[in-house]
Amino acid sequence: MNSDVEQQPSSSHNPRQIIATVVCVIVLATLAWFWNEQVQEVIEMLELAYGDGS
């Protein structure tokens, strides 16, 4: 019953899995870059609003 699962070695990668992983990494990197830009803008606005704290 388990012969179908055991036929594929775990080291072989499905091309669809590779493509999905690459797309996922690209999307996460884009979101991280965009989020970083937004955080920098918020920090700049807070610095302008409250000064340097002195």
Secondary structure, 3 states (H helix, E strand, C coil): CCHHHHCCCCCCCCHHHHHHHHHHHHHHHHHHHHHHHHHHHHHHHHHHHHCCCC
